[in-house]
Amino acid sequence: MCVLERSEHLMSETNSSLRVGVIGGTRLPGNVKTFLRNVRDILEPHPVDFEFDLLLREASTVGLSGFQPVDTGIEGTSRAIRTLQTLTTATTKYARSRPVDVLFQVTKFPLHGFAATVAGKRTDTPVITRFAGDNFREHVLSDGVSERTRTFALNNIVGYVPTKFSDATIVLGPDGKSEIRQRNGSQTIHEIPQPVDFDRFDAVSDRERATLRNELGIEDETRVVLTVGRLSERKGMADLIDAANSLADRTVDLRWYVAGDGPFHEKLLATPLVEPIGRIPHEQMPDYYRVADVVVHPSHIEGLPNVLLEAAACGTPTVSRRVGDAETVASKTYTDTSQLPDFILENHEAAELGERFAADTLRKAYAKALVATATNSRP
C-alpha cells in the first residue's frame, strides 16, 4: 500500500486510532491550553480515535481533560540551553518507551520544535511542528546587544532545526507559510488556523449588550475600547499610551479598558481614558468583548492573535497592528502608530471568520495533517 493509500485508509477507518505525543514542556500557557482544548473538541467526532499524551513537567497537575499526562523527567529551568537538554532527553525517553505515532510541538517553536525534531530523529518517530508566532524577528525588540544576540541565536539558529528537519509544519496563515517557505522551500506545510470556541464566543442581541454595559456603569454614548494582553513593550503598551493621550486631547467620551498584567500597569494607571482591569478569567472574556465598540491589538510580534478571533466571534470590530497574520482576521490594520487614534474613533464592521474557521473544515485539516505526517514518514 502506497503512502497516500495508507493515509486515506486510516482517515476513513472507523476503528483506527492514532497516538499523538504533544510537547508541552516546562509550563503550559493559558492560550496553549485553550488551543489544545479546542483541537480536542473538534477532533472528537472524527472517525480516527486520536489519543493524546501530554509531555509536561508535573503534568498531572494540569487537569486538561482528554490528554494523558506524561512526565518523563522534564526539569524546571528558565535557561534556554537547559530547557533544550531536559526537553530533548525527556521527549526521546517518551518516544522510546511508548507506541507513539507522531510527535506534535504546539508552542515555543524554536525550543520545543528543536526537542521534538531531535527526539524524532533519534527514535524514528514522525514529527509535526507548529509555527504560531513571529519568532524569527523577535530579536529586534530585545534590549541591548547581548540580549538581542541571544534571542536571534535561539530563534534563528536553534529554530532552524525544526524548520529544516521536522517532517511537516502547521502554520496559521499566509505570513507564517512564507516565513517557513523562505527557510525551507521543500517543507511540507499545512496552513491551519487555531480553532475558536464559537459556543462560548458569540454575538448577543442589542438588548443583551445594553444590559451588560449598564451593569458596568457605561453610558450609551460612551465609546468603549478594549485591549487584552500582557502589559509590556512587546505587546505595544507604549503605543497604547501615546494613542490614549492623543484621544484625551480631543476630549472624546471614551473609556479604554486594558485586561492583563505586566510592567506597564502603573504607567497605564496614570494614562487618561485608560482603565487597567487586571487579568480576566477566560470564561468571563466574552462579555468584555461584547460591550466593546472596538478591540485594539497593538502588539509588535504576533502570529494569529486569539484576541482578534474571539472578538470577531462576538461580533466586535477590531483594529490591529499589521503583524503576522493579523491582517487576515482584523477589521482594520495599521503600520503607523499615529493612525491609531483615528482608527479607534471610526466605525468598523466586525470581521467575518468564515468557512476557514468552521469546525468541520478544521477537523478535516488537523486530522489530515496528523495522519499524513504519521503515515508519510514511515516506510
VEXTIMI-560676 format. One line per field, with one value per residue (C-alpha): residue number from 1; residue in one letter; x, y, z. Coordinates in Angstrom, 2 decimals, padded with zeros to 5 digits. Layout:
BEGIN
seq <- [NUM; ...]
type <- [a; ...]
xx <- [X; ...]
yy <- [Y; ...]
zz <- [Z; ...]
end
This chain:
BEGIN
seq <- [1; 2; 3; 4; 5; 6; 7; 8; 9; 10; 11; 12; 13; 14; 15; 16; 17; 18; 19; 20; 21; 22; 23; 24; 25; 26; 27; 28; 29; 30; 31; 32; 33; 34; 35; 36; 37; 38; 39; 40; 41; 42; 43; 44; 45; 46; 47; 48; 49; 50; 51; 52; 53; 54; 55; 56; 57; 58; 59; 60; 61; 62; 63; 64; 65; 66; 67; 68; 69; 70; 71; 72; 73; 74; 75; 76; 77; 78; 79; 80; 81; 82; 83; 84; 85; 86; 87; 88; 89; 90; 91; 92; 93; 94; 95; 96; 97; 98; 99; 100; 101; 102; 103; 104; 105; 106; 107; 108; 109; 110; 111; 112; 113; 114; 115; 116; 117; 118; 119; 120; 121; 122; 123; 124; 125; 126; 127; 128; 129; 130; 131; 132; 133; 134; 135; 136; 137; 138; 139; 140; 141; 142; 143; 144; 145; 146; 147; 148; 149; 150; 151; 152; 153; 154; 155; 156; 157; 158; 159; 160; 161; 162; 163; 164; 165; 166; 167; 168; 169; 170; 171; 172; 173; 174; 175; 176; 177; 178; 179; 180; 181; 182; 183; 184; 185; 186; 187; 188; 189; 190; 191; 192; 193; 194; 195; 196; 197; 198; 199; 200; 201; 202; 203; 204; 205; 206; 207; 208; 209; 210; 211; 212; 213; 214; 215; 216; 217; 218; 219; 220; 221; 222; 223; 224; 225; 226; 227; 228; 229; 230; 231; 232; 233; 234; 235; 236; 237; 238; 239; 240; 241; 242; 243; 244; 245; 246; 247; 248; 249; 250; 251; 252; 253; 254; 255; 256; 257; 258; 259; 260; 261; 262; 263; 264; 265; 266; 267; 268; 269; 270; 271; 272; 273; 274; 275; 276; 277; 278; 279; 280; 281; 282; 283; 284; 285; 286; 287; 288; 289; 290; 291; 292; 293; 294; 295; 296; 297; 298; 299; 300; 301; 302; 303; 304; 305; 306; 307; 308; 309; 310; 311; 312; 313; 314; 315; 316; 317; 318; 319; 320; 321; 322; 323; 324; 325; 326; 327; 328; 329; 330; 331; 332; 333; 334; 335; 336; 337; 338; 339; 340; 341; 342; 343; 344; 345; 346; 347; 348; 349; 350; 351; 352; 353; 354; 355; 356; 357; 358; 359; 360; 361; 362; 363; 364; 365; 366; 367; 368; 369; 370; 371; 372; 373; 374; 375; 376; 377; 378; 379]
type <- [m; c; v; l; e; r; s; e; h; l; m; s; e; t; n; s; s; l; r; v; g; v; i; g; g; t; r; l; p; g; n; v; k; t; f; l; r; n; v; r; d; i; l; e; p; h; p; v; d; f; e; f; d; l; l; l; r; e; a; s; t; v; g; l; s; g; f; q; p; v; d; t; g; i; e; g; t; s; r; a; i; r; t; l; q; t; l; t; t; a; t; t; k; y; a; r; s; r; p; v; d; v; l; f; q; v; t; k; f; p; l; h; g; f; a; a; t; v; a; g; k; r; t; d; t; p; v; i; t; r; f; a; g; d; n; f; r; e; h; v; l; s; d; g; v; s; e; r; t; r; t; f; a; l; n; n; i; v; g; y; v; p; t; k; f; s; d; a; t; i; v; l; g; p; d; g; k; s; e; i; r; q; r; n; g; s; q; t; i; h; e; i; p; q; p; v; d; f; d; r; f; d; a; v; s; d; r; e; r; a; t; l; r; n; e; l; g; i; e; d; e; t; r; v; v; l; t; v; g; r; l; s; e; r; k; g; m; a; d; l; i; d; a; a; n; s; l; a; d; r; t; v; d; l; r; w; y; v; a; g; d; g; p; f; h; e; k; l; l; a; t; p; l; v; e; p; i; g; r; i; p; h; e; q; m; p; d; y; y; r; v; a; d; v; v; v; h; p; s; h; i; e; g; l; p; n; v; l; l; e; a; a; a; c; g; t; p; t; v; s; r; r; v; g; d; a; e; t; v; a; s; k; t; y; t; d; t; s; q; l; p; d; f; i; l; e; n; h; e; a; a; e; l; g; e; r; f; a; a; d; t; l; r; k; a; y; a; k; a; l; v; a; t; a; t; n; s; r; p]
xx <- [000.00; 001.46; 001.82; -001.28; -003.37; -002.22; -003.17; -006.59; -007.26; -006.54; -008.65; -011.70; -011.25; -013.78; -011.82; -008.43; -006.52; -003.54; -001.41; -000.14; 002.64; 002.04; 005.13; 004.05; 007.47; 008.08; 004.89; 001.68; 000.49; -003.23; -003.57; -001.99; -004.38; -007.22; -005.76; -005.43; -008.97; -010.36; -008.37; -009.50; -013.14; -013.12; -011.37; -013.64; -016.30; -013.66; -013.63; -010.00; -009.61; -006.92; -005.25; -003.29; -000.35; 000.79; 004.50; 004.74; 006.62; 004.31; 001.74; -000.69; -001.42; -002.68; -006.08; -006.56; -009.38; -008.73; -004.94; -002.98; -000.36; 003.20; 006.26; 009.45; 011.74; 011.39; 013.27; 012.09; 014.50; 014.44; 017.65; 017.13; 020.10; 019.00; 015.43; 016.76; 018.66; 015.97; 013.13; 015.07; 016.08; 012.56; 010.93; 013.41; 012.72; 008.98; 009.20; 011.36; 009.09; 005.62; 003.99; 003.57; 002.60; 003.57; 005.17; 003.36; 005.05; 002.41; 004.21; 007.68; 008.67; 012.47; 012.92; 010.15; 010.41; 014.13; 013.48; 010.70; 012.68; 015.86; 013.87; 012.03; 015.28; 016.74; 013.72; 012.47; 009.23; 007.43; 007.32; 004.89; 005.77; 003.56; 004.82; 002.40; 004.33; 006.79; 009.87; 012.38; 012.20; 011.61; 015.20; 014.51; 012.53; 015.26; 017.17; 020.93; 023.38; 023.80; 020.08; 019.47; 022.23; 020.93; 017.36; 018.50; 020.56; 017.71; 015.07; 017.08; 019.81; 018.20; 014.90; 016.45; 016.41; 012.60; 012.25; 014.61; 014.28; 010.74; 008.50; 005.81; 004.87; 001.49; 001.27; -001.65; -001.84; -000.03; 002.54; 003.61; 003.73; 006.01; 008.35; 008.80; 009.00; 011.82; 013.87; 012.94; 011.46; 010.71; 009.00; 005.52; 003.32; -000.26; -001.95; -004.45; -005.59; -006.32; -009.92; -012.33; -014.84; -017.96; -020.19; -018.57; -017.63; -020.69; -022.61; -025.59; -028.62; -028.53; -030.76; -028.35; -025.40; -027.12; -027.74; -024.08; -022.96; -025.41; -024.02; -020.57; -021.90; -021.20; -023.33; -024.87; -022.90; -019.53; -017.23; -015.67; -012.25; -010.77; -007.22; -006.28; -002.72; 000.40; 001.17; 004.59; 006.59; 006.38; 002.59; 002.53; 001.65; 003.85; 001.94; -001.35; -000.39; 000.52; -002.82; -004.77; -003.02; -003.85; -007.51; -007.64; -006.53; -009.64; -011.92; -013.79; -016.23; -014.23; -013.25; -010.31; -010.25; -006.95; -007.12; -003.87; -000.91; 002.72; 005.34; 003.27; 000.49; 001.47; 002.03; -001.40; -002.99; -001.60; -002.84; -006.04; -009.05; -007.33; -008.63; -006.43; -008.70; -006.13; -006.28; -009.77; -010.64; -011.01; -014.59; -015.54; -013.91; -016.91; -018.89; -015.95; -015.71; -019.47; -019.60; -016.68; -017.20; -013.76; -010.96; -007.46; -004.44; -001.19; 001.27; 004.58; 005.07; 002.25; 001.14; -002.67; -003.92; -006.65; -007.89; -008.85; -010.57; -012.57; -013.61; -014.74; -016.72; -018.50; -019.35; -016.95; -014.80; -011.03; -008.07; -004.64; -001.07; -000.23; 001.93; 001.99; -001.33; -003.41; -004.47; -006.46; -008.84; -008.80; -011.38; -008.63; -004.84; -002.21; 001.54; 001.93; 001.00; -000.14; -003.08; -004.38; -006.43; -008.40; -008.98; -010.29; -012.91; -014.02; -016.84; -015.79; -017.59; -016.68; -014.50; -016.19; -014.22; -016.00; -015.62; -011.90; -012.72; -015.71; -015.39; -015.78; -013.12; -010.64; -011.49; -010.58; -007.46; -005.99; -006.83; -005.26; -002.09; -001.60; -002.46; -000.41; 002.65; 002.35; 001.97; 004.03; 007.16; 007.15; 008.12]
yy <- [000.00; 003.39; 006.34; 008.14; 004.96; 004.30; 007.84; 007.70; 004.23; 005.41; 008.57; 006.50; 003.57; 003.93; 001.79; 003.35; 005.15; 007.48; 008.23; 011.81; 012.91; 016.61; 018.51; 020.77; 021.47; 023.04; 025.14; 025.35; 028.95; 029.67; 030.31; 026.93; 025.18; 026.85; 025.69; 022.10; 022.01; 023.36; 020.89; 018.03; 019.14; 019.47; 016.11; 014.18; 013.34; 012.24; 008.54; 008.24; 007.96; 010.50; 009.56; 012.47; 012.20; 015.50; 015.72; 018.32; 018.91; 017.95; 017.11; 015.52; 018.95; 020.49; 018.79; 019.02; 016.63; 014.33; 014.42; 011.68; 013.39; 012.13; 013.38; 011.63; 013.79; 017.29; 019.64; 023.10; 025.72; 029.22; 028.79; 028.10; 025.73; 023.67; 023.59; 022.24; 019.49; 018.37; 018.53; 016.71; 013.96; 013.62; 013.55; 010.94; 008.80; 009.09; 008.13; 005.11; 003.84; 004.28; 003.34; 006.94; 007.55; 011.22; 013.91; 017.25; 020.50; 023.14; 026.09; 027.71; 026.68; 027.13; 025.32; 022.73; 022.24; 021.51; 018.97; 017.23; 017.12; 015.73; 013.18; 012.16; 011.62; 009.61; 007.31; 007.25; 008.93; 011.32; 014.95; 017.74; 021.21; 024.27; 027.76; 030.06; 033.28; 035.65; 034.12; 034.89; 038.67; 038.68; 039.78; 043.26; 044.04; 042.83; 045.33; 045.53; 043.77; 040.74; 040.01; 040.72; 038.29; 035.61; 035.93; 035.88; 032.74; 030.97; 031.74; 031.72; 029.14; 026.72; 027.38; 026.34; 022.69; 022.23; 024.37; 022.14; 018.67; 018.17; 016.10; 018.78; 022.18; 023.69; 027.46; 029.74; 031.75; 033.02; 035.08; 032.07; 029.94; 032.49; 032.56; 028.78; 028.57; 031.15; 028.91; 025.53; 025.56; 021.83; 021.63; 020.07; 022.91; 022.73; 026.14; 025.69; 028.46; 027.69; 026.74; 029.19; 028.16; 029.54; 028.10; 030.45; 033.37; 034.54; 037.75; 038.81; 040.97; 044.75; 044.39; 041.96; 044.17; 047.22; 045.25; 044.26; 047.86; 049.04; 046.51; 048.01; 051.56; 052.51; 055.25; 054.58; 057.36; 056.30; 054.64; 051.53; 050.36; 047.06; 045.75; 042.29; 041.08; 041.34; 044.92; 045.07; 046.92; 043.92; 043.99; 047.65; 049.31; 052.35; 052.97; 052.45; 055.18; 057.56; 056.89; 057.42; 060.74; 061.86; 060.92; 062.71; 065.91; 065.62; 065.46; 062.42; 060.40; 057.20; 054.51; 052.24; 049.01; 047.12; 043.50; 041.85; 042.37; 043.30; 046.03; 048.81; 048.62; 051.77; 053.78; 052.77; 053.81; 057.30; 057.49; 059.44; 057.45; 054.15; 051.78; 048.73; 045.92; 043.17; 039.61; 038.44; 034.72; 033.33; 032.23; 035.86; 037.36; 037.02; 039.70; 042.13; 041.66; 042.16; 045.51; 046.94; 049.12; 048.18; 045.86; 047.25; 044.94; 046.97; 044.06; 044.24; 040.46; 038.04; 035.02; 034.89; 036.54; 034.74; 038.15; 039.10; 035.77; 035.83; 039.46; 038.73; 035.71; 038.04; 040.44; 043.17; 045.17; 045.04; 047.29; 045.68; 046.44; 044.74; 041.91; 038.18; 037.03; 039.63; 041.25; 038.12; 038.46; 042.14; 044.73; 047.31; 047.21; 049.93; 050.24; 053.82; 054.27; 057.84; 056.30; 054.50; 057.30; 057.98; 054.27; 053.88; 056.58; 055.24; 052.71; 049.34; 046.13; 043.02; 040.64; 037.56; 034.47; 032.35; 028.75; 028.71; 028.57; 026.21; 023.18; 020.69; 022.45; 022.48; 018.90; 017.63; 019.81; 018.84; 015.17; 015.16; 016.87; 014.49; 011.32; 012.30; 013.08; 009.79; 007.70; 009.59; 009.44; 005.67; 003.01]
zz <- [000.00; -001.01; 001.37; 000.08; 000.29; 003.88; 004.90; 003.22; 004.65; 008.20; 007.72; 006.72; 009.08; 011.91; 014.38; 013.67; 016.40; 016.36; 019.41; 019.42; 021.77; 022.46; 023.63; 026.49; 028.03; 031.43; 031.56; 029.55; 028.89; 029.08; 025.35; 024.59; 026.97; 025.09; 021.77; 022.96; 024.36; 021.11; 018.97; 021.19; 020.85; 017.06; 016.58; 018.94; 016.28; 013.72; 012.68; 013.77; 017.55; 018.41; 021.70; 023.14; 025.54; 027.06; 027.85; 030.58; 033.79; 036.68; 034.01; 036.46; 037.97; 034.71; 034.62; 030.85; 030.01; 027.07; 027.47; 029.23; 031.42; 030.95; 032.85; 031.79; 033.89; 032.48; 034.81; 035.77; 034.44; 033.00; 030.98; 027.29; 026.91; 029.90; 028.59; 025.29; 027.08; 029.51; 026.99; 024.26; 026.70; 028.12; 024.68; 023.44; 026.52; 025.92; 022.23; 023.05; 025.82; 024.27; 020.95; 019.74; 016.11; 015.82; 018.00; 017.93; 019.03; 019.77; 021.41; 021.59; 018.07; 018.41; 021.76; 021.71; 017.96; 018.33; 021.11; 019.20; 015.96; 017.54; 019.56; 016.41; 014.51; 017.40; 017.64; 014.03; 015.13; 012.75; 013.92; 013.08; 014.33; 014.72; 013.87; 015.68; 016.23; 014.64; 016.24; 013.50; 014.04; 017.80; 018.46; 017.08; 020.26; 022.63; 024.78; 024.38; 022.10; 024.36; 024.70; 021.02; 020.04; 022.40; 021.12; 017.50; 018.08; 019.87; 017.27; 014.05; 014.71; 017.17; 015.39; 012.07; 013.18; 013.27; 010.15; 008.19; 009.72; 011.07; 008.80; 008.45; 009.87; 010.68; 010.12; 010.93; 007.73; 004.62; 006.56; 008.62; 005.48; 003.80; 006.81; 006.77; 002.99; 002.92; 005.20; 003.74; 000.26; 000.32; 003.72; 003.91; 005.19; 006.41; 006.68; 009.53; 011.91; 015.53; 016.37; 018.02; 020.67; 018.98; 021.71; 024.23; 022.00; 020.09; 019.46; 021.58; 020.85; 021.22; 024.28; 025.98; 025.07; 026.59; 029.78; 030.01; 029.51; 032.15; 034.64; 034.10; 034.51; 030.90; 029.37; 025.96; 024.30; 025.77; 023.25; 024.80; 023.66; 024.86; 024.75; 026.04; 026.61; 028.70; 029.74; 028.10; 025.47; 023.16; 023.33; 022.27; 025.59; 024.91; 021.68; 023.50; 025.97; 023.13; 021.41; 024.64; 025.30; 021.77; 022.23; 025.60; 023.87; 021.68; 024.76; 023.46; 025.60; 025.66; 028.13; 027.29; 029.29; 029.34; 030.54; 031.61; 033.90; 033.46; 033.91; 032.30; 034.91; 036.83; 033.64; 032.38; 035.68; 035.10; 031.50; 030.76; 029.48; 030.30; 032.97; 033.68; 034.91; 035.56; 034.34; 033.44; 033.64; 030.14; 030.76; 031.51; 028.42; 026.05; 027.91; 027.76; 024.00; 023.69; 025.49; 023.49; 020.44; 019.18; 020.30; 019.76; 019.46; 019.24; 019.69; 017.81; 017.47; 016.67; 014.72; 014.53; 017.75; 019.71; 020.82; 017.26; 016.64; 019.87; 019.37; 015.80; 017.01; 019.46; 016.63; 017.76; 015.29; 015.73; 014.96; 014.94; 014.08; 010.79; 012.12; 011.44; 010.04; 011.92; 008.64; 007.69; 010.66; 011.75; 010.70; 010.20; 010.41; 010.69; 010.28; 011.53; 015.20; 014.51; 012.61; 015.69; 017.36; 014.17; 013.55; 017.10; 016.55; 013.18; 012.89; 011.51; 010.70; 012.65; 010.63; 009.17; 010.12; 007.52; 006.41; 007.16; 010.89; 010.65; 012.92; 010.07; 007.99; 010.87; 011.88; 008.42; 008.23; 011.62; 011.13; 007.68; 008.92; 011.86; 009.94; 006.88; 008.99; 010.89; 007.73; 005.15; 007.30; 007.63; 005.08]
end
